[in-house]
Amino acid sequence: MFDPTVDKPGILTGIAEFLLGIIFFPLVCYSIQRFLRTTSVGIHLCEQFSISNNGIHDISNKLTSSTFAVLACSTGVFVMRQCNNDILAHRFYVLDNYLIFGVSYFFYDVGSMYMVYSTLEKEEVSVSAKEFFKFLRERPLIIFHHIFVPVVGFPAMMYFRGGYADCLLGTSFLIEASTPFVSLRVILVHLQKKESLLYVINGLLMVISFFFCRVMLFPMLFWWYSSMTGLSLITTFFSLPMWVHLGVLGLWTPQLMWFNKMLRGSIKVIMEQMDRMEGKKKQKKETKIYENDIVMHEELSKDEVVVSENSEDSGEQLRQKLD
């Protein structure tokens, strides 16, 4: 019985794993859409938060991305927990099996992202060359990433490295640890929670996890490899083959650009949240002043009534004496 956690994938098992991934990820996305469209809970959520067809596609896409991320991180942690002192020679075939299974996700995700894009301004998905090329022009970075990984990254990780440094490769799977926070951010927007405290907290966790798991991951891997080989960072950098540098450059560059955009957006959200809190405090203060003015006005009115009544009583007594 084939065990993907320990057995080396052959040609037939590799084909089966790739086809399983081609079926699995669209099935997860389709199941989420069916839940939102047909179940009473899903329909209630869509009606309560006015989730459109585009929102359903987008939420399904983001939850499927989070599923991929959880599987990738779980595989990475599984490997890291078994790494011994010889991290460069230790072999883990679970990485090869997951790479074959997981590479199919990037093909699925391009199609899923197109469906989200196609329903931005209309209800139904349409396919045309004009719209598809417009989609490519407006999403160049993510499309480049999703083409680069299977076309360049997959062969490099599967074949060019020759089964070397599995512990480093397993650690690199943690690059997906920030994905659930990125996905939740989009989902919260569809749930009309953009002004909530949860949105702000998730944004901070998203930035922190993205920084450590995507921006700092590659420098940390270089440092780890350098410490294991006993070479300096400079010597390690120049001793690595060119395909390693090209692969890191292709994977790292989009992360840096996304992080820059993400950091700017998060700062903007925090500033807006602080402005809203300040506005609420100011409004509360003005309301309190207004309420105090009303109370003072009522008290003055009561005093005037008392004075008026006393004046009437004094006038009545004076008339009685004159009579």
C-alpha positions in Angstrom: 0.0 0.0 0.0 1.5 3.3 -1.1 2.1 5.7 1.8 2.7 9.3 0.6 4.4 10.3 3.9 7.3 7.9 3.3 7.2 6.4 -0.2 8.9 7.8 -3.2 6.4 8.8 -6.0 6.7 6.9 -9.3 5.3 7.9 -12.6 1.9 6.3 -12.1 1.6 7.6 -8.5 2.7 11.0 -9.6 0.1 11.2 -12.3 -2.5 10.0 -9.9 -1.5 12.7 -7.3 -1.6 15.4 -9.8 -5.0 14.4 -11.1 -6.2 14.2 -7.5 -5.1 17.8 -6.9 -6.8 18.9 -10.2 -10.1 17.4 -8.8 -9.6 18.3 -5.1 -9.2 22.0 -5.2 -12.0 22.8 -7.6 -14.2 20.4 -5.6 -13.5 22.4 -2.4 -14.3 25.7 -4.2 -17.5 24.2 -5.7 -18.6 22.8 -2.3 -18.3 26.2 -0.6 -20.3 27.8 -3.4 -23.0 25.2 -3.1 -23.1 25.8 0.6 -23.6 29.5 0.1 -26.1 29.2 -2.7 -28.3 26.3 -1.6 -28.2 25.8 2.2 -30.5 27.8 4.5 -27.5 29.0 6.5 -25.6 30.1 3.3 -28.6 31.8 1.8 -29.2 33.6 5.1 -25.6 34.8 5.2 -25.8 36.0 1.6 -29.1 37.9 2.3 -27.9 39.3 5.6 -24.7 40.7 4.2 -25.8 41.4 0.7 -23.2 39.0 -0.8 -23.3 39.1 -4.6 -22.4 36.4 -7.0 -18.9 37.9 -7.2 -18.7 37.7 -3.4 -19.6 34.0 -3.5 -16.9 33.3 -6.0 -14.4 35.4 -4.0 -15.2 33.9 -0.7 -15.0 30.4 -2.2 -11.6 31.2 -3.8 -10.2 32.5 -0.5 -11.3 29.6 1.6 -9.8 27.2 -1.0 -6.6 29.1 -0.9 -6.6 28.8 2.9 -7.2 25.0 2.5 -4.1 24.8 0.3 -2.1 26.9 2.8 -3.1 24.7 5.8 -2.1 21.5 3.9 1.3 23.0 2.8 2.1 24.3 6.3 1.1 20.9 7.8 3.5 19.2 5.4 6.2 21.6 6.3 5.8 21.2 10.0 5.6 17.4 9.6 9.1 17.5 8.0 10.6 20.1 10.3 9.7 18.0 13.4 11.7 15.1 12.0 14.8 17.0 10.9 17.9 15.9 12.8 21.3 17.5 12.8 22.1 16.5 9.2 19.4 18.7 7.7 21.0 18.7 4.2 21.1 14.9 3.6 17.9 13.8 5.4 15.3 12.7 2.8 11.5 13.2 3.1 9.4 11.9 0.2 6.3 13.5 1.6 7.6 16.7 0.1 7.8 15.2 -3.4 4.3 13.8 -3.1 2.8 17.1 -1.9 4.6 19.1 -4.6 3.0 16.9 -7.2 -0.4 17.2 -5.6 -0.1 20.8 -4.7 1.2 22.2 -8.1 -2.2 21.6 -9.5 -3.6 24.3 -7.2 -1.9 27.0 -9.2 -3.6 26.0 -12.4 -7.0 25.8 -10.6 -6.4 29.2 -8.9 -5.8 31.0 -12.2 -9.2 29.8 -13.4 -10.9 30.7 -10.1 -9.4 34.2 -10.0 -10.7 34.8 -13.5 -14.2 33.8 -12.4 -13.9 36.4 -9.6 -12.6 39.0 -12.0 -15.3 38.2 -14.6 -18.1 38.8 -12.1 -16.9 42.1 -10.7 -19.3 44.2 -12.9 -21.8 41.5 -13.9 -23.6 38.5 -12.3 -22.5 35.7 -14.7 -19.1 34.4 -15.7 -18.2 35.0 -19.3 -15.2 33.8 -21.3 -13.8 35.9 -24.1 -10.3 36.6 -25.3 -10.7 40.3 -24.7 -11.8 39.9 -21.1 -9.1 37.2 -20.4 -6.2 39.4 -21.7 -7.6 42.4 -19.7 -7.5 40.1 -16.7 -3.9 39.3 -17.4 -3.0 43.0 -17.8 -4.7 44.0 -14.5 -3.3 41.1 -12.4 0.2 40.8 -13.7 2.0 40.0 -10.4 -0.2 37.2 -9.2 -0.4 35.7 -12.7 3.4 35.8 -13.0 3.6 34.1 -9.6 1.1 31.4 -10.5 2.9 30.6 -13.7 6.4 30.9 -12.3 5.8 28.3 -9.5 4.7 25.4 -11.7 6.9 26.2 -14.7 10.2 27.1 -12.9 9.7 26.4 -9.1 8.3 22.9 -9.5 11.1 21.5 -11.7 13.7 23.2 -9.5 12.3 21.7 -6.3 11.6 18.3 -7.7 14.6 17.6 -9.9 17.3 20.2 -10.0 18.1 20.1 -6.3 18.5 16.2 -6.5 16.8 15.5 -3.2 19.2 17.8 -1.4 18.2 19.8 1.7 14.6 18.5 2.3 14.6 20.2 5.7 15.1 23.6 4.1 12.4 22.8 1.5 10.0 21.7 4.2 10.6 25.0 6.1 9.9 27.0 2.9 6.4 25.5 2.8 5.7 27.8 5.8 5.6 30.6 3.2 1.8 29.9 3.1 1.3 30.6 6.8 0.1 34.2 6.0 -2.5 33.1 3.4 -5.4 32.5 5.9 -5.0 36.0 7.2 -5.0 37.4 3.7 -8.1 35.4 2.9 -9.9 36.4 6.1 -9.3 40.1 5.3 -11.2 39.7 2.0 -14.0 37.7 3.6 -14.5 40.3 6.3 -14.9 43.0 3.6 -17.7 40.9 2.0 -19.2 40.5 5.5 -19.2 44.3 5.9 -16.8 44.1 8.8 -14.2 46.5 7.3 -14.7 49.0 10.2 -14.6 46.3 12.9 -11.8 45.7 15.4 -11.5 42.2 14.1 -10.6 43.6 10.7 -7.8 45.7 12.2 -6.4 42.8 14.4 -6.5 40.4 11.4 -4.7 43.1 9.3 -1.9 43.3 11.9 -1.5 39.5 12.1 -1.5 39.4 8.3 1.3 41.9 8.0 3.4 40.2 10.8 2.9 36.7 9.4 3.6 37.9 5.9 6.8 39.6 7.0 8.2 36.6 8.8 6.9 33.8 6.6 7.4 35.4 3.2 9.8 38.4 3.4 12.3 37.0 5.9 12.0 33.4 5.0 14.5 33.3 2.2 17.2 35.3 4.1 16.7 32.9 7.1 17.1 29.9 4.8 20.3 31.3 3.4 21.5 31.8 7.0 20.5 28.3 8.0 22.2 26.7 5.0 25.3 28.8 5.7 25.5 27.7 9.3 25.1 24.0 8.3 27.9 24.2 5.7 30.2 26.3 7.9 30.6 28.9 5.2 30.1 32.6 5.5 27.0 34.2 4.0 29.0 35.8 1.2 30.7 32.5 0.3 27.4 30.6 0.5 25.7 33.1 -1.7 28.3 32.8 -4.5 28.7 29.0 -4.1 25.0 28.3 -4.9 24.1 27.5 -8.5 22.5 30.1 -10.7 19.1 28.4 -10.8 18.8 28.8 -7.1 19.3 32.5 -7.3 16.9 32.8 -10.2 14.3 30.8 -8.4 14.6 32.8 -5.2 14.5 36.1 -7.2 11.4 35.0 -9.0 9.6 33.9 -5.8 10.9 36.7 -3.5 10.3 39.7 -5.7 6.5 39.5 -5.7 6.5 39.0 -1.9 8.4 42.2 -1.4 6.1 44.1 -3.7 3.0 42.6 -2.0 4.4 43.4 1.4 5.0 47.0 0.5 1.4 47.3 -0.7 0.1 45.4 2.3 2.0 47.6 4.7 0.7 50.8 3.2 -2.9 49.5 3.3 -2.6 48.4 6.9 -1.3 51.8 8.0 -4.2 53.4 6.2 -6.7 51.1 7.9 -5.2 51.8 11.3 -5.2 55.6 10.8 -8.9 55.4 9.6 -9.8 53.3 12.7 -8.0 55.9 15.0 -9.9 58.7 13.2 -13.2 56.9 13.7 -12.4 56.3 17.4 -11.5 60.0 17.8 -14.7 61.0 16.0 -16.8 58.8 18.3 -15.1 60.4 21.4 -15.7 63.9 20.0 -19.3 63.0 19.2 -19.8 61.5 22.7 -18.4 64.7 24.3 -20.6 66.9 22.2 -23.6 64.7 23.1 -22.8 65.0 26.8 -22.5 68.8 26.5 -25.8 68.9 24.7 -27.5 66.8 27.4 -26.0 69.1 30.1 -27.4 72.1 28.3 -30.9 70.5 28.2 -30.7 69.7 31.9 -29.7 73.3 32.7 -32.4 74.6 30.5 -35.0 72.4 32.3 -33.8 73.5 35.7 -33.9 77.2 34.7 -37.4 76.7 33.4 -38.5 75.1 36.7 -36.9 78.0 38.5 -38.8 80.5 36.4 -42.1 78.6 37.0 -41.5 78.7 40.8 -40.7 82.4 40.7 -43.8 83.1 38.6 -46.0 81.1 41.0 -44.5 82.9 44.0 -45.1 86.3 42.2 -48.8 85.3 41.6 -49.2 84.2 45.2 -47.8 87.6 46.5 -50.1 89.5 44.1 -53.1 87.6 45.3 -52.2 88.2 49.0 -51.7 92.0 48.3 -55.2 92.3 46.7 -56.8 90.5 49.6 -55.2 93.0 52.0 -56.4 96.0 50.0 -59.9 94.6 49.9 
